[in-house]
Amino acid sequence: MEIPLWQRFLAPFIYLLPWSDAVPFGLGLNGLFNQIPLLRLLIIPAIPFIQIQRSVPFGGLLLFFILFLAAVRNTNVPYFLRFNVLQALLTDIVVIVLNFAFSVLLKPVAGGSLLIGTLSSTVVLSVLAILVFVTVECTRGREPDLPALSQAVRMQLY
C-alpha cells in the first residue's frame, strides 16, 4: 500500500518532540552546542515544542496526552501517522528518563566532569541520529524501525 505524500512529510515533524527534550543535554557547560556553535542551528526546528513546554503549565505532559489521545488512540488517523506518533512519544519518554537519571544520579556525583559532557553529547547525537534516520525513512514511505521501540509500538497498536 502506497503511503500518501502528506503523511510522509507530516510524520517526521512529530519527532521534534524528543529532539526538543534532548536539546538541553547539549546546552550545558561542556555541551555539544557550546563546543560546536554551528550546531545551534539544529535547535531552530524544535523551538515551537520548547515554547509550548515552557509557556504552558505542565506543557510537556499536556502535549503528551493530546498527542496520545488525539493521534494514537484515534483509529480514524492513518496507521502510518499513529505508528510514528507513538514511536516519537516512546523516544521522548526515554529522553525524559535519561534527563531524570542525569539530574538525580550523575550530576550530584560527577558535577561538571568530562563524564557528564561525554554522556550528554552522546544523548544529543543519538537523538539527532534518530531524527535523521526517521526523516529519511518516512519520506521514503517506510516505517522507521528503531530496535525495541518499534516492536513495542506495533504491539500497542494491534
C-alpha positions in Angstrom: 0.0 0.0 0.0 1.4 3.4 -1.0 1.6 5.9 1.8 0.2 9.4 0.7 2.7 12.2 0.3 1.2 14.3 3.0 1.7 11.5 5.6 5.3 11.1 4.6 6.1 14.7 5.2 3.9 15.1 8.3 5.2 12.1 10.2 8.8 13.3 10.8 7.7 16.5 12.4 6.5 14.7 15.5 10.0 13.5 16.2 10.9 17.1 17.0 9.3 16.4 20.4 12.1 14.1 21.6 14.6 16.4 19.9 13.3 19.4 21.9 13.8 17.4 25.1 17.3 16.4 24.0 18.4 19.9 23.3 19.2 20.8 27.0 21.7 18.0 27.1 23.8 19.9 24.5 23.5 23.3 26.2 25.5 22.6 29.3 29.0 23.9 30.1 30.6 21.1 28.2 27.7 20.7 25.9 27.9 19.9 22.2 26.3 23.1 21.2 28.8 25.2 23.1 31.7 23.2 21.6 30.4 23.5 18.0 28.4 26.7 17.8 27.2 25.9 14.2 25.2 23.1 15.6 22.9 25.6 17.4 21.1 26.0 14.1 19.7 22.5 14.6 17.8 23.8 17.6 15.6 26.1 15.5 13.1 23.4 14.3 12.4 22.4 17.9 11.6 25.9 19.1 7.8 25.6 18.8 7.8 22.5 21.0 10.2 24.1 23.5 7.9 27.2 23.7 4.8 25.1 24.3 6.5 23.1 27.0 7.8 26.2 28.8 4.9 28.6 28.4 2.0 26.2 29.4 2.0 24.8 32.9 2.7 21.0 32.6 3.2 21.7 28.8 5.2 18.6 28.1 2.7 16.3 29.9 -0.3 18.1 28.3 1.3 17.7 24.8 2.0 14.1 25.5 -1.7 13.4 26.4 -3.0 15.4 23.5 -0.9 13.5 21.0 -1.6 10.2 22.6 -5.3 10.6 22.8 -5.8 12.5 19.5 -3.5 10.6 17.3 -2.5 7.2 18.8 -5.9 6.2 20.2 -7.9 7.7 17.3 -8.5 4.9 14.8 -9.5 7.5 12.2 -5.9 8.7 12.0 -3.9 6.7 9.4 -1.8 3.8 10.8 1.5 5.3 9.5 0.9 8.5 11.5 -0.3 6.7 14.6 2.8 4.5 14.4 5.2 7.4 14.2 3.4 9.5 16.9 3.6 6.6 19.3 7.2 5.8 18.5 8.1 9.5 18.9 6.4 9.5 22.3 8.3 6.4 23.4 11.5 8.0 22.3 10.6 11.1 24.2 9.9 9.0 27.3 13.4 7.5 27.0 15.0 11.0 26.8 13.0 12.3 29.8 14.1 9.3 31.9 17.7 9.9 30.9 17.2 13.6 31.9 16.0 12.5 35.4 18.8 10.0 35.7 21.3 12.7 34.8 19.9 15.2 37.3 19.4 12.7 40.2 22.3 10.2 39.8 25.1 11.7 37.8 25.2 15.4 38.4 25.5 15.2 42.2 28.3 12.7 41.9 30.2 13.8 38.8 29.3 17.5 38.7 30.6 19.2 35.6 33.1 16.4 34.7 34.2 15.0 31.4 31.9 12.1 32.0 28.8 14.3 32.1 29.9 16.2 29.0 30.5 12.9 27.1 27.3 11.3 28.1 25.3 14.5 27.3 26.8 14.7 23.9 26.1 11.0 23.3 22.4 11.6 24.1 22.2 14.6 21.8 23.9 12.8 18.9 21.8 9.7 19.4 18.5 11.6 19.2 19.8 13.6 16.3 20.7 10.3 14.5 17.2 9.0 15.2 15.7 12.2 13.8 17.7 12.0 10.6 17.0 8.3 10.2 13.3 8.7 10.8 13.1 11.7 8.4 14.7 9.6 5.6 12.6 6.5 6.3 9.3 8.5 6.5 9.9 10.4 3.3 10.6 7.1 1.6 7.3 5.9 2.8 8.6 3.2 5.1 8.1 2.7 8.8 11.2 3.7 10.7 12.3 0.6 12.6 14.0 1.6 15.8 15.2 -1.6 17.7 12.9 -2.5 20.6 10.8 0.7 20.3 9.2 -0.3 17.0 8.2 -3.7 18.4 6.6 -2.1 21.4 4.7 0.3 19.2 3.4 -2.5 17.0 2.2 -4.5 20.0 0.4 -1.4 21.3 -1.3 -0.5 18.0 -2.5 -4.0 17.1 
